[in-house]
Structure formats: C-alpha cells, structure tokens
Amino acid sequence: MIKEIFKRMCEIRYFELEVIKAHQQGRIYCPVYLSMGQEAVASTLSVTCFGYKIFTQHRGHSWYLAYGGNQLRLRDEILGKPTGCCQGKGGSSDIQSFKMEAHHGLIGEQVPIGVGYALASNIPVLIQMGDGAIEEDCSLASLGFVVKHNLPVLFVCEDNGLSILTPIEKRRNWKAVDVARGFGLKAFDLEDDPYEIMNIEIDLPMFLNIRTCRHRWHVGIGNDGEPQIDRLALIRDMVDDNQKIEKTAKERMLDIWKV
C-alpha cells in the first residue's frame, strides 16, 4: 500500500513541477494553487477511502490526480483549453461525472454543499478544506448539522498552518479538532505521515485535522525559502523500487506537458 501511495505522491509532485515550468514560460495566464508538499494527504486517503464523492477547494490538484482524474484533461484545464476537465472555465459536466465536484473559489463553500449532497443522497462524502476555510461560519455550522443528522461525511482539514501568510496563532485561539469534538464528531489531529493516516479507523461522520507543509505560496509558484518538511523525501527510503517509481512519474509528466 505504501508503494502505491508513494507512486501517487510522485505523480502529483512532478505534475506540479511541470505546472511551474509552464507558468515560468508564460503558457499559463491565471493564478495557480499548487499542492506541492501536501501530496501525502490525498494520496493516502485515495488508497484507503473508496466510494466517496469528493468536495475540494482551490488547492485541489492533488485530490483530482490521486483519485484517478485524467492528467491530460487537468493539464488542458490549467492551460485554459476547452478540452480541459472543466472546459477551461470550471463547472462542466465532465468533472461532475467524475468523483469530484468543481469548486468556484468562495472559501469554504464546498463544506455546506458537500453536506447537502450527503443529506440528499446518503452517499459517503469526503470534504477537503484548509485551516482557513474551517474558520468560516458555514463550515462550523456544517459540523453540527452532520452530527445532528448522522450523515456519512468525512471532513479533512489540510492544516498547513497558514491562511495566505497569516499563521494560525495570529488568527484564532481554538483548535479545529477541539471544536469538531465539541459538536460531537469523532475527531483526530495527526501528521500527514501515510502510516499515521492509515491507522485511523474511519467511522463516519468524522473529522481529520492533518498537519502538512505547503512548499509554495498560497497562490503562485514562488516560495518563502526551503520548506520545513518534505513528506515525499521522508518516505522515499521506505519504498522498494523508489527510484524506478519516481523516474517513471517524472518521465510521464514531462511527456504529458510536451504540448
């Protein structure tokens, strides 16, 4: 299982590196939200959590790719082409027929929408958010609503400690996992170590606050220096054939972006 997780992490990492190159070359004309550094969360849950409808937000490349999204169509979407997964403009039927619903940019909007989907369908829903989005009133109210109606929802907060550039300690005096427990949710605070995530027995409804490390700006391809943690590097030596897996992912993404 760890080999498959590492494979998906590598595919996401090298896809994002090609996005950066394309942006530097002037081929991308819109802001990009990169998943670099946070690949382990989506990669691990995509291996352990099946049959979910995914509601994610703007930092969603990792989720689309980890859950089997078409790499070519995501590339075309980022390049603004009509052959993209959202026809180059968002909201097309292609992405809706896939496991993931499109996000329109309003912070936290996916949380109540995903909860409503679970209420209407009773289909298991995975709702991804950031540590800034959990602070939205609609997100907090959704936690209580899910408990009240015992809905099959897995909340996943990718906690990189920053809302744009503002750290958590300057924004609030509460922890997301404590608030989730206050609403009656089973809630866990953990690192983005795949082994730690895999050890959680999923029992819906549930809230996971997973601490991770983004490698690039909130939006854009720049960075503020070397990241504190690189989870991909930390698990590389734990995986058999890691060099072959990484080389294959790199070559695959190089080929995909030769357009």
N, C-alpha and C positions, 0 to 999 in steps of 0.2 A: 504493500500500500504506500509506503514512504517513497518508493521509486516512482510511482505514478504521480504522487503529489509533487515531487521534485521536477518531473517532466513538465507538468503544467506550469509550475513556477518559472521554469526556464523559458517556456514558450511566451509567457506574459512578459518576462523581463526583456527578451530580445525583440519582441514586438514593440515594446515601448522605446527601446533604444533606436529602432528604425523610425518611430514617430519623431523622435528628437532630431534625427538626421534630416528627415523630410521638412521639419519646421525650419531648421537652420538653412536649408536650401531654398526656402521661400515657397515651398509647394503646399503648405498648409496656411490658410488665411484666417483661421479662427483660433481663439484660445483653446488650449488643451489641458485636461486634468489627468495627470498620469498616476498610475497605480504602482510605480516603481518603489520597491521596498515593502509594499503591503501585499505582495503576491501570495503569501502563505495562507492568509485567511480564506480567500475564495477558493484557492486550490485544495485546501484540506476539506472544507465543507462540501465542495462539489463531489468529493470522493466518498464522504460519509453520509451526506443528506440527499436522498433521492426523492423524486416526485414532487418537488416544491415548485410553486410559482414564485419567481424572483422579482422583487421590487427593490431597485437600487437607485442610487443618485448619480451625480455628475462624475464622481471618481469611480466609474463602472467598467472600465476596460477589462480589469481582472475578472470580474464576475461574468461578463459576457463570454470571455475566452475560456475560463475554467469550466463553465457549464456547457461547453461544446458549441459556442457560437461560431459562425463562419468567419474565418480570419480574413478572407478576401473581401467580404462584404463590409466588415468593420474597417478595413483599410480604405475602401472606397467611400465609406461614410465620413471618415476623418478628412478625406481629400475633397469632400463636398460633391461627390458624384451621384447621379440618380440611381446608380447600381448599388449604392450603399444600403446597409441594413435598415436604415430609416429614410431611404431615397435621398440622402444628402441633406435632409431638413428635419428629421425627427417625426415620430408618431405614425409610421407606416404600418400596414398590416403584417409585413414580414416579421418585424420584431415581436409583434403581439402574438403571432402564431408560434413563436419560439417560447422558451421558458421564462423570458424576461419581459417586463413591461418598460416602455420608454419613460425616461424622466425629462421633465421640461425645465428644470433649473430652479424652481422655487424650493428653498431649503426646507427639508422635512416633509414635503408634500407626499412623498411615497409612503410615509408611515400610515396616515389615516386611510389613504387609498388602498393600500395593501390589506389593512384591517377590514375595510369594507368588502374587499374581494373575498376574504376568508369567511366573513359573515354570510355573504350571498351564496357562496359555492361549497363551503365546508372542505375545500381543498387546502392541504397544507401550504402555508405561505412563509417565505423567508424574506424578511425586510431588513435591508442593509442601510445603515446610516452612519454619519460621522459623529464625533464627540461635540460638534457644534449643533448639528441637527437635533440631537436629543434634548437640547435646551429649548426648542420650540414648544409653545403651548400645545399645539396639535399633536406633537409626538408624545408628550407626557400624558395627555388625556387618553391617547390611544392605548397606553399600557393598562390603565384601569378598565377601559372598555373591553379589552381582550380577556382580562381576568373575569369580569362580570359575566361575560357570555361564553367563557371557556372555549375560546377559538383556537384552532390549530395554527398558531403563529410562532415563528422563531425570530426574535429580534436580535440582530447582530450589529453592535456598535463597534466600528473600526476606530479605535481610540488612538490617534497619533499625537494626542496632547496639544493640538493646535487648532484654532479656528482662524484660518488665514495665517496670521503670525502671532495671535494672542494665545498664550498658554492657559490651560485650564485654571490654574491657581489665581489668575487675574480675572477670571470670568465668573466663577461660582465657588460656593463653599460647600457643595454637596457632591457626592459620587453617584454616578448613574446607576451602579449596581445596587446601592442602598435605596435609592428611590424606587427602582423596579421591585425590590423586595417589599418595600412599603406598600406597594399596590397589590402585593400578594403573588407576584411572579417568582418562579424558581429562577434565580439569577446567579451568575458566576462572573468573576473578574479573573482574567487569565492573560498570559503572554501569547504571541502568535506562533509559538512553537507547535508544529503539527502534532507531536506526540501528546502535548497537553490538551490540545483541542480534541483529538481523537478519544481521549479518556473521558470526555464528558458524555454521559448518557442522556441523549436528547429525549425530553419528556415535555411535550407541548401543553400549554404555552410556556415559553422560556425566553430569558433574556441573557445574552452573552456580551460582555464588555471585553473586547480583545485588544490589548495594548500592542501597538505596532509602530513602525517608524517609516514615515514617508521620506523619500530621497530627493524629491524635487519640490519646488514652490507649490503653494496651494493651487495656483493656476500658472501654467507656463513651464518652460523647460529648464529654467535656472535652478540654482541651489544656493544654500547658505553655508556651504562647506561640507566636509565629509560627514555622512550620516553616522549616528552613534551605533547603530546596529544594522547589519545586513543579514537577514534571516536566511537568504539563499546560500550565502557563503558559510553560515554556521552549520547547515545540514548537509552541505556538499559531500563532505568526507564520510557521512553516514550511509551514502547511497552507492551500491555497486554500479559499475559502468557509468559513473557520473560524468566523466569526460566525454564519452560517446553520446550520452543523453544531451549534454549541453551543446556539443558540437552540432548535433542534428538539429536542435532547436534554432541555433544561430544561423545555420545554412538555410533552413526552411524560411526564416523570417527575411533573410537577405534576398532570397528568391521571390518571396511574396511582394516585397517593396520595389522590385525592379519594374516599375511602371512609368 
